[in-house]
Amino acid sequence: MAEERPVHPDCRNASNPYHECSEYCFQIIAQAKGLSEEKELEREQVNACSNPSATNTVDDQHYEREDAEEHSDGDNEPPIEDNLGVDITKLTGRKKKLFELRLKMNEARKANQTAMVAEKKKMEAPAESRGISKQKWLEERKKKVGKILDANGLDMSKAYMLDTQDAAESKYKKWEKDPAPYGWDVFNPKTLYNAYKKRTKNIDVDLDEYNKLKEADPEFYREASSLQYGKAPKVSEDRIEKMVKELNNREEKRKSFSRRRKFHEEKDIDSINDRNEHFNKKIERAFGKYTLEIKNNLERGTALPD
Amino acid sequence: MAESDPTLGYLTRKDTEVKLPRPTRVKNKTPAPIQITAEQILREARERQEAEIRPPKQKITDSTELADYRLRKRKEYEDLIRRVRWNIGVWVKYAQWEESQKDFNRARSVWERALEVDYRNHTLWLKYAEMEMKNKFINHARNVWDRAVSLLPRIDQLWYKYIHMEEMLGNIAGARQIFERWMSWTPDQQGWLSYIKFELRYNEIDRARGIYERFVLCHPRVSAWIKFAKFEMKNGEVARARAVYEQAVQKLADDEEAEILFVAFAEFEERCKETERARCIYKFALDHIPKGRAEDLYRKFVAFEKQYGDREGIEDAIVGKRRFQYEDEVRKNPLNYDSWFDYIRLEESVGNKARTREVYERAIANVPPAEEKRYWQRYIYLWINYALYEELDAQDMERTRDVYRYVSFH
């Protein structure tokens, strides 16, 4: 007898025999239900919009009743038509208000549309500002490689089989790295430049704000000797916060610059003190390779005849 | 008498004499019953170390205690810096302690005093500015950066960090002005490249182009020109890229790294599918560059011809390369008849009669030095080959007869 699995019939994975519904599944189901309800509402609204006559007649009846009651208005409007092709000057009072409301609704709808489009654009990749973006080029390359591989009956994992010997050699060359600088050379100009380049990746480029600033400032492209030097635009608080945060990040990273070395317990003790030990480490680093022979001779007790 | 030696003060000579015990003679020279090793001594010394004495941890409860603590610490630090004025580490610790106490005026004064000691130390400037930035004193920070950059304009790190600060704060125009100031000092390549990257971050391609032009003027090196051309390519401006390459070739044809430039130019033309132009560039480059450095160029040329050229072109290229090698060899060792033979065989395979004859003539001009048989043996073979060649390949009987006659004379 098949067990009663905890599977909700509305779950999207219900057809999977091994699936068991969990909290997450229920959330998804609830969301899906919410969406379907919204869709129904939207459909109703669309129907409602496409039948403005129905609502209008309802409104008209309402207004006519009111008109009948209040003769102070004294307006004998023709019933408002579907496509709002009405003479604005003839409207006053409630009909005018209705017209204005409709205008506002339309504007809201337009604003919604533009916002939707902008969001969609943001989600997709940005338009290529200069040349071909790296992503696109990589994708094209991949497709080409895929085609050739299929022609030869190979798998994507064997893509390296297509390389010529020269190409393979150049790829191997990439693996050879220059030895990392050490000692006094750690902060040479190249490494400092690389560090700066890495930091620039954290900058969020806000092109809208940039363009706004460009319009506001007549001397946007300044020479070195421009008199605008001291004048700084008002800096928003969150920018300062971001800068401070980045600086704190850098400080954290700086702490992990040198790693703690392992303490070898089995090594002989040649010091009486922690300071002595540290000193011994330093002189070992500096003179170790030169005094190795002498030390060995002393350990042995006699020098080797060489 | 007592004051005659001022270094002794109130003491006399007799008091300050060191009285060593009289060296006695050792009577018992046998080793002691209990020996000890050096390691033993060290280990014992280590184990007997007493833990270092630390003052007890005190919790500060009210403001008078805090004031006391601060006073004590300040006195300590001031003593330290009075003792070792040139030790920047102590100054930095003092200033950073004041910063931790949130007393920024005192911290600033400590920093300024430290700068008085050594204004050429870029770490001092960096830490000072960082203190101002971290505590959100933007205008103070700008002041510090400005002074730092005016006093130490050749230290790139200061410029980088100043510009980075302005960019993080959104003051792009200010950042640009600082970049311009920096460029007027003509920094090295990385400085220029960081300026260009900055402009490209905001999609200011025209400005980037202007900066590239100044860059190649400031650093007239092959790598700079190639970077410029690659930038134009990246923006899809093929015509401009070509113009850049042509300018570069004009200016740097005799540079010592010109072959890299030629190779890059030729590869660019290949990418634009202009094989004729690429071939012209290769040929021009090969003519221009002395043979010693043309190795890489040759390789690339041969690869190019294999891809795009017809059979003749490929053979031409390959043969040309081999020809160079043989020229080298025979120049080095004109009496090495083996290399002459190889060279001749190569020329024969090409089939160019004039060249073959020329090589033969040159070969036989190298008469062996002595009248010994072994030298002459190979030499004679040269003659024989020449005659055979004329007879069989060139089918020129007249010349064959000439050759035989010449040989018989010698």
HADDOCK unambig.tbl for C-alpha pairs under 7 A between the chains (distance, minus, plus):
assign (segid A and resid 130 and name CA) (segid B and resid 235 and name CA) 5.01 0.50 0.50
assign (segid A and resid 131 and name CA) (segid B and resid 234 and name CA) 5.47 0.50 0.50
assign (segid A and resid 131 and name CA) (segid B and resid 235 and name CA) 4.43 0.50 0.50
assign (segid A and resid 131 and name CA) (segid B and resid 236 and name CA) 5.34 0.50 0.50
assign (segid A and resid 192 and name CA) (segid B and resid 157 and name CA) 6.83 0.50 0.50
assign (segid A and resid 193 and name CA) (segid B and resid 190 and name CA) 6.77 0.50 0.50
assign (segid A and resid 196 and name CA) (segid B and resid 160 and name CA) 6.71 0.50 0.50
assign (segid A and resid 203 and name CA) (segid B and resid 168 and name CA) 6.53 0.50 0.50
assign (segid A and resid 207 and name CA) (segid B and resid 202 and name CA) 6.88 0.50 0.50
assign (segid A and resid 220 and name CA) (segid B and resid 173 and name CA) 5.43 0.50 0.50
assign (segid A and resid 221 and name CA) (segid B and resid 173 and name CA) 6.42 0.50 0.50
assign (segid A and resid 222 and name CA) (segid B and resid 173 and name CA) 6.63 0.50 0.50
assign (segid A and resid 222 and name CA) (segid B and resid 176 and name CA) 6.67 0.50 0.50
assign (segid A and resid 222 and name CA) (segid B and resid 177 and name CA) 5.40 0.50 0.50
assign (segid A and resid 223 and name CA) (segid B and resid 177 and name CA) 5.89 0.50 0.50
assign (segid A and resid 223 and name CA) (segid B and resid 180 and name CA) 6.24 0.50 0.50
assign (segid A and resid 224 and name CA) (segid B and resid 177 and name CA) 5.11 0.50 0.50
assign (segid A and resid 224 and name CA) (segid B and resid 178 and name CA) 6.75 0.50 0.50
assign (segid A and resid 224 and name CA) (segid B and resid 180 and name CA) 4.81 0.50 0.50
assign (segid A and resid 224 and name CA) (segid B and resid 181 and name CA) 4.69 0.50 0.50
assign (segid A and resid 229 and name CA) (segid B and resid 174 and name CA) 6.81 0.50 0.50
assign (segid A and resid 232 and name CA) (segid B and resid 171 and name CA) 6.91 0.50 0.50
assign (segid A and resid 233 and name CA) (segid B and resid 171 and name CA) 6.69 0.50 0.50
assign (segid A and resid 235 and name CA) (segid B and resid 169 and name CA) 6.32 0.50 0.50
assign (segid A and resid 239 and name CA) (segid B and resid 168 and name CA) 6.82 0.50 0.50
assign (segid A and resid 239 and name CA) (segid B and resid 169 and name CA) 5.53 0.50 0.50
assign (segid A and resid 240 and name CA) (segid B and resid 136 and name CA) 6.89 0.50 0.50
assign (segid A and resid 240 and name CA) (segid B and resid 169 and name CA) 6.34 0.50 0.50
assign (segid A and resid 243 and name CA) (segid B and resid 168 and name CA) 6.01 0.50 0.50
assign (segid A and resid 244 and name CA) (segid B and resid 133 and name CA) 6.95 0.50 0.50
assign (segid A and resid 244 and name CA) (segid B and resid 134 and name CA) 5.28 0.50 0.50
assign (segid A and resid 247 and name CA) (segid B and resid 134 and name CA) 6.79 0.50 0.50
assign (segid A and resid 269 and name CA) (segid B and resid 42 and name CA) 6.94 0.50 0.50
assign (segid A and resid 269 and name CA) (segid B and resid 43 and name CA) 6.63 0.50 0.50
assign (segid A and resid 270 and name CA) (segid B and resid 39 and name CA) 6.97 0.50 0.50
assign (segid A and resid 270 and name CA) (segid B and resid 42 and name CA) 6.40 0.50 0.50
assign (segid A and resid 271 and name CA) (segid B and resid 42 and name CA) 6.22 0.50 0.50
assign (segid A and resid 272 and name CA) (segid B and resid 42 and name CA) 5.62 0.50 0.50
assign (segid A and resid 272 and name CA) (segid B and resid 45 and name CA) 5.47 0.50 0.50
assign (segid A and resid 272 and name CA) (segid B and resid 46 and name CA) 4.50 0.50 0.50
assign (segid A and resid 273 and name CA) (segid B and resid 46 and name CA) 6.01 0.50 0.50
